[in-house]
């Protein structure tokens, strides 16, 4: 009984970064339409499959290797969350985030000093 609680607790802890990422994506990219109703449950299901597989593999490994695997698995679930998140009109979410990270999506207006976004 105690082992099943630990299993559920580990799964929830591993899924938490993906849920936070989905909440941030919903706030940052609200223009999606009906795609969000289909995509969000699929994203959660895919992440739960990855986490379940990782829990199974980690139960077979020693604690040292198990600790090394979890950051990798959480990174994969975050990538799955970003890559599968839908965007209707603009470029993909991953493309927009990449442009913002490298500074391509933001431009400074020379006269007023204000920042505005340009979609290429």
N, C-alpha and C positions, 0 to 999 in steps of 0.2 A: 504494500500500500504506500509506504513512504517513498519507494523508488518511483512510482508513477507520479507522485507529486513533484519530485525532482525533475522528472522528464518534462512535465507540463511547464514548470517554472523556467527551465532552460529554454524551452521552445518559445515561451512568451518573451523572455529576455532577449533572445536572438531576433525575434520579429519586431521588437520595439523600435530599433533604428529605421526599419523600412516603413513602419506606420508613421513615424515622425516625418520621414522624407515625403510620404504621400500627402500628409497634411500641408507641408511646405509647398509642394507642387500644386496642390489645389488652390492655395492662396496666391501663388506666383503666376500660375497659368490657368486662369479661370475660363478661357474661351475654348470649351471642348464639346459642348452639346451632349448628345446621348452616348458618345463614346466612353464617357467616364463611368456610366452605369454598367457597362460591359467590362471595361478594362480593369477597374479597381478590384473586383472579386477574383479575376484571373490572376492579377499580380499577387494578391494575397495567397492564392492557392499555389502558385509557382514558388513563392518564397517559403511556404510551409513544406512543400515537397523537398526543397533544397535543405531546409533546416532538419527535417525528419531524416533525410539521408545522412546529413552530417552527424546527427545524434546517434544513428546506427553505427556509422564508421567509428566515431569517437568512443563508443562503448567497447569496441574491440581493440582500441589502441591504449597505450599507456598515457598517463596524465600529462607527461611532458609534450608528447606529440599532439594530444588533444588541445592543449592550450595554444599551440602554434597554428592549429587549423581554424579556430574560431574567428580570428580577425579576417582571415581570407574568406570564410563563408559569409560573414556579415558584409564585407566589401562586395561580394558577388550579389547578395540580395539587394544591396543599394543600387548596383549597376542594373540589375533586372528591373527594379522599380523605375529608374529614370528612363531606361531604354524602351520599356513597354508602355509608358505613360502617353496617352493620346494627345494630339494637338490638331485642331481642325484646319484653321486658315493659315497660320504662320508656319515657319519651318519647324522641324521636330524639336522637342524639348531638349534633347541632348545637344543638338546643333546650336540652339539659342544659348544654352548654358556654356558651351565651349566658346562661343563668340564673346560672351560676357567675361569669361575667365581670361581670355587672351586680349581683351580690350577692343575687339572689333565691332561690337554692337553699340557702343556708347560713343557719342561725339560731343565735343564742346563747342558751343556757339561762341564765336570770337567777340562779338559785340556785347552781348548781355552776360556772358559767362555761365549761362544755364546749360544743363546737360539734357540732351534729348536722344532718343533711340532711333536708329535707322535700320530698317530691314532691307538687306540687299536682295 
